Amino acid sequence: MKHRVLVLTLAGLAAFGATVTHAQSLRLPQAGAAAVVKPAAPAGSQQAADFIVAVVNSEPITNNDVRTEARRLAQQLAQQQNGPKPTASELTSEALERLIRKKAILQFAAESGIRVSESDIDQAEQSVARQNQIDVAEMYKRLAAVDGISVSQFRKQLREQITLTRAREREVDARLRVSDAEVDQYILNQKSNPADQEINLAQILISVPEAATADQVKVLQAKAQRTLERARAGEDFAALAKELSDAADKANGGQLGLRSATRYPQLFVDAVQNLNAGGVAGLVRSGAGFHILKVVEKRAAGMPAMTVVQSRARHILLRPGPKLSEAAARTRLEDLRKRIMAGQAEFAALARENSQDGSAAQGGDLGWASPGQFVPEFEEAMRALAPGQISPPVTSRFGVHLIQLTERRTVALSQREQREAVREILRESRLEEASATWERDVRARAYVDMREPPQE
């Protein structure tokens, strides 16, 4: 099951609350960074002289609300390099429409029974701080210094963001269906156009000098033939490439990377045309020499990867509570990490003694996992590890973890997994449009009383 991460922007949380389709990534400014320059108020205007510009059902939107939202939108658009910049009047109109839509959806969520608890906000608050590798206190210090956002304002925005996200997940995500027939048709369409094929090849190059004599070419061809026979006999292709290849890519096991077939030499494409993944072609002669080619992966351009990199990890989990603060848990795990790295203790033994979840009996072993199976904080830390490495303490919604990656492997997806990957591609392609349609529908059902036009 995939887990969503709450992420927000700093600059007034620019896209926050304006739509429920996609949140932005929060990147707080570093200490000492220049403050965001806010547009000056028009000459003669008085911020205190506020007035209602619209009422959504029973909730008002004020001119100051619109001005604030317009500033946020302007900051968001300023980061975009392409496209014409809207006028001040267009910004104001868009800001008002965003606020109407947000209020309508929040009201719909409240009427539908969607609730956000204080603990939900606490977790989101901590998640945002972790994303920026700072603590909550430092996060609020920067928010106040740069954009004048108080703790209560930010927590209110978090509450609204969580509410908007949950409303969309329930009303759009959960109801978006892709039939088996649609999956079949998508696969058929992708396979029907060979020009859209993507291939990942690995090669071993036995180079032939330009001025080589016929006898020299014969010797090098014999070497290439022996290498081909070893590869076809099942020897590790990457090891052969590192040992024998004259190509610059030999350090990478000879892999050339997944790319469109049109970006490979035609003689390579012709040589592997009838091979499936894992197949090794006959010798291919080019101006550079003799190539031994192995198909690592082959797929239609719009198809998902046919393989997945799985990780096997183990962890020690401590759950903060009344008797153990998060800081104390991190300190305790850091001590355990030092003991393991110093060779004073085994990870599995410490997991059995200390871990507070069901994996403790197995020495913390979590088994083989594909991408997306763990919560994002855990997965991000695990992905950064090489086999054998141990992470610093990592905080997730479940507690504080010490993670060790034990193995990685690449496995082929089963036919069922491939179809589910295609189904997810189709769902994602329709999600934005479905969300926008749902938002428009909620907006249309709300009673909106337009009062005084907003002033810029």
PyMOL commands that set and color helices and strands:
alter all, ss='L'
color gray80, all
select helices_A, chain A and resi 63-78+88-111+118-131+136-147+151-171+173-175+180-191+194-196+214-232+237-244+248-252+261-263+266-272+326-341+347-354+358-362+376-383+415-445
alter helices_A, ss='H'
color red, helices_A
select strands_A, chain A and resi 52-56+59-62+197-207+259-260+284-286+289-300+307-318+365-369+394-396+399-412+448-450
alter strands_A, ss='S'
color yellow, strands_A
deselect
rebuild
show_as cartoon
